[in-house]
Amino acid sequence: MKKLMIFIAGLAFGYPSCNMCHNGRVAPKIDSMNAAELKQKLLEMKKSNNINPKMAFIKNYSDKEIEKMIKNFKERK
Protein backbone atom coordinates (compact mmCIF):
# COMPACT_ATOMS: atom_id res chain seq x y z
CA MET A 1 0.00 0.00 0.00
CA LYS A 2 2.85 2.37 0.86
CA LYS A 3 4.44 1.79 -2.54
CA LEU A 4 1.13 2.46 -4.27
CA MET A 5 0.70 5.75 -2.39
CA ILE A 6 4.23 6.84 -3.29
CA PHE A 7 3.57 5.95 -6.94
CA ILE A 8 0.28 7.92 -6.93
CA ALA A 9 2.01 10.88 -5.29
CA GLY A 10 4.70 10.68 -7.97
CA LEU A 11 2.07 10.73 -10.68
CA ALA A 12 0.23 13.61 -9.06
CA PHE A 13 3.18 15.75 -8.05
CA GLY A 14 6.33 14.33 -9.59
CA TYR A 15 5.90 14.91 -13.28
CA PRO A 16 4.82 18.55 -13.25
CA SER A 17 7.41 19.46 -10.63
CA CYS A 18 10.30 17.69 -12.42
CA ASN A 19 10.48 20.63 -14.80
CA MET A 20 10.62 23.13 -11.96
CA CYS A 21 14.21 22.14 -11.21
CA HIS A 22 15.32 20.14 -14.20
CA ASN A 23 14.52 22.68 -16.86
CA GLY A 24 15.46 25.65 -14.78
CA ARG A 25 19.02 26.39 -13.73
CA VAL A 26 19.05 24.15 -10.66
CA ALA A 27 19.39 20.60 -12.05
CA PRO A 28 20.33 18.95 -15.36
CA LYS A 29 17.88 19.53 -18.19
CA ILE A 30 15.77 16.45 -18.87
CA ASP A 31 13.84 17.67 -21.89
CA SER A 32 16.96 17.25 -24.00
CA MET A 33 17.51 13.65 -22.82
CA ASN A 34 15.96 10.72 -24.62
CA ALA A 35 14.09 7.97 -22.79
CA ALA A 36 17.11 5.65 -22.69
CA GLU A 37 19.29 8.32 -21.07
CA LEU A 38 16.62 9.12 -18.50
CA LYS A 39 16.17 5.45 -17.66
CA GLN A 40 19.91 4.94 -17.27
CA LYS A 41 20.27 7.94 -14.96
CA LEU A 42 17.26 7.00 -12.82
CA LEU A 43 18.43 3.40 -12.47
CA GLU A 44 21.91 4.62 -11.49
CA MET A 45 20.33 6.87 -8.85
CA LYS A 46 18.20 4.01 -7.60
CA LYS A 47 21.30 1.86 -7.00
CA SER A 48 23.41 4.68 -5.56
CA ASN A 49 23.93 5.29 -1.86
CA ASN A 50 24.97 8.87 -2.54
CA ILE A 51 21.73 10.44 -3.77
CA ASN A 52 20.21 13.88 -3.50
CA PRO A 53 17.49 13.68 -0.81
CA LYS A 54 15.01 15.27 -3.23
CA MET A 55 15.44 12.28 -5.54
CA ALA A 56 15.44 9.59 -2.83
CA PHE A 57 11.86 8.66 -3.75
CA ILE A 58 13.23 6.84 -6.81
CA LYS A 59 14.46 3.99 -4.59
CA ASN A 60 10.82 3.04 -3.95
CA TYR A 61 10.05 2.50 -7.64
CA SER A 62 10.49 -0.76 -9.55
CA ASP A 63 12.21 -0.74 -12.94
CA LYS A 64 8.82 -1.08 -14.66
CA GLU A 65 7.44 1.88 -12.70
CA ILE A 66 10.46 3.95 -13.72
CA GLU A 67 9.84 3.07 -17.38
CA LYS A 68 6.19 4.07 -17.01
CA MET A 69 7.18 7.36 -15.36
CA ILE A 70 9.55 8.17 -18.23
CA LYS A 71 6.94 7.26 -20.84
CA ASN A 72 4.34 9.48 -19.15
CA PHE A 73 6.82 12.34 -18.81
CA LYS A 74 7.82 12.17 -22.47
CA GLU A 75 4.15 12.06 -23.55
CA ARG A 76 3.37 15.25 -21.63
CA LYS A 77 5.91 17.29 -23.61
Contacts in CASP RR format, 6 or more apart in sequence:
PFRMAT RR
TARGET T0000
AUTHOR 0000-0000-0000
METHOD contacts of the structure
MODEL  1
MKKLMIFIAGLAFGYPSCNMCHNGRVAPKIDSMNAAELKQKLLEMKKSNN
INPKMAFIKNYSDKEIEKMIKNFKERK
2 60 0 8 1.000
3 60 0 8 1.000
6 57 0 8 1.000
6 60 0 8 1.000
6 61 0 8 1.000
7 60 0 8 1.000
7 61 0 8 1.000
7 65 0 8 1.000
10 57 0 8 1.000
10 69 0 8 1.000
11 69 0 8 1.000
11 72 0 8 1.000
15 69 0 8 1.000
15 72 0 8 1.000
15 73 0 8 1.000
15 76 0 8 1.000
18 30 0 8 1.000
18 73 0 8 1.000
19 30 0 8 1.000
19 31 0 8 1.000
21 27 0 8 1.000
21 54 0 8 1.000
22 28 0 8 1.000
22 29 0 8 1.000
22 30 0 8 1.000
22 31 0 8 1.000
23 29 0 8 1.000
23 30 0 8 1.000
23 31 0 8 1.000
30 38 0 8 1.000
30 73 0 8 1.000
31 77 0 8 1.000
33 41 0 8 1.000
35 70 0 8 1.000
35 71 0 8 1.000
35 74 0 8 1.000
38 70 0 8 1.000
38 73 0 8 1.000
39 66 0 8 1.000
39 67 0 8 1.000
39 70 0 8 1.000
42 58 0 8 1.000
42 66 0 8 1.000
42 69 0 8 1.000
42 70 0 8 1.000
43 63 0 8 1.000
43 66 0 8 1.000
45 51 0 8 1.000
45 55 0 8 1.000
45 58 0 8 1.000
46 58 0 8 1.000
46 59 0 8 1.000
46 61 0 8 1.000
46 66 0 8 1.000
51 58 0 8 1.000
51 59 0 8 1.000
58 66 0 8 1.000
61 69 0 8 1.000
END
